Amino acid sequence: MASPPITELTERAREIFRQVVEGYIDNGQPVGSKTLAVDSGLDLSPASIRSVLADLESLGLLAAPHTSAGRMPTDAGLRIFVDGMMRVAEPTADERAQIEARLSEAGPVEHALQQTSALLSELSGAAGMVMIPTREQRLAQFSLVALGEERALAVLVGEDGGVENRVVDLDAMDPGSLEAASNYITARLAGRTLAEASLAMRAEINAGKSQLDDASRTLVERGLAVWSEDAQKRPVLIVRGAANLLDETAMGDIERVRSLLDDLENKQSVSSLLESAKDADATRIFIGSENRLFGLSGSSVIASPYRDLEGKVVGVVGVIGPTRLNYARVVPMVDLTARSLGKSLDRSLGKLIA
């Protein structure tokens, strides 16, 4: 049975429902009629409140755990509360300052992404997530550094300041070949994506237009191959603060927590969920069983896209935690963090262009 819109509830039912939801979000425990009779301010007896609670339960908005006489909101009830009753609490001045300060720190893009995930975890008390931009970045420089007779470190630098390293296994190579290969690749990849640069270099080599000797040509091929082979293996998600999910209430349902942590290990599936938030105009909220991935673990996800200089969505930031997340506080916090991250990336790119 579909739950009714909040406007169809009586004023008394709405107020009791609101207090049950807010009480559950505050302490993670079902709320009983005696507590409501004392704290609701409605001047109702416990019996009258129990009658309203029973009605709300029959509508699918509340549930009564078998271990308690109190009530807690269902996923459907939380959805109605979030969409129609939640009083959004904008980030405090201190939280705003903290977000801006952390995301304005100097460093490569990877640092900003790591900081964002950790920051969301700290501020929300849950786990913070950042989906790394999936588009191919433009490249700036490539170098090969000898690590021994048969290994070299391939270093790729992007226009946004990002640096990635790979170890390349080699036959014995002389320093001149390493330098020649590095210069050749840098001259042809600058301003291009890796795919574009690889295509151009391989076409030139195959057509016999390259001035490289056999040793340097082999280095070029291996240097490109190690990135091509690794592209599908790269993590696309940064998760920080998973330990925050192991709170006192979670320990009472260890199987649920184990299920959630297993889901987080499957980063590809989590990234697919966040991917669905990329086209949203505003922050999206996935509550419990509404999404298949986290339905069994009873968790919620709050996610917001972040954009590049041109206003294009390049990734998603978010928070995952129990369904009793403080949505009113976390939703605007995630939104602000997404906008701040976009500005941080703009500043990083602007410095490089300048």
Buried (B, 14 or more C-beta within 10 A) or exposed (E): EEBEEBEEBEEBBBBBBBBBBBBBBEEBBBBBBEBBBEEBEBEBEBEBBBEBBBBBBEBBBBBBEEEEEBBBBBBBBBBBBBEEBBEEBEBEEEBBEBBBEBBEEEEBBBBBBBBBBBBBBBBBBBBBBBBBBEEEBBBBBBBBEBEEEEEBEBBBBBBBBBEBEBEBEBEEBEEEBBEBBBBBBBEBBBEBBBEBBBEEBBEBBEEEEBEBEEBBBBBBBBBBEBBEEEEEEEEBBBBBBBEBBEBEEBEEEEEBBEBBBEBBEEBEBBBEBBBEBBEEEEBBBBBBBBBEBBBBBBBBBBBBBBBBEEEEBBBBBBBBBBBBBBBBBBBBBBBBBBBBBBBBBBBBBEEEEE
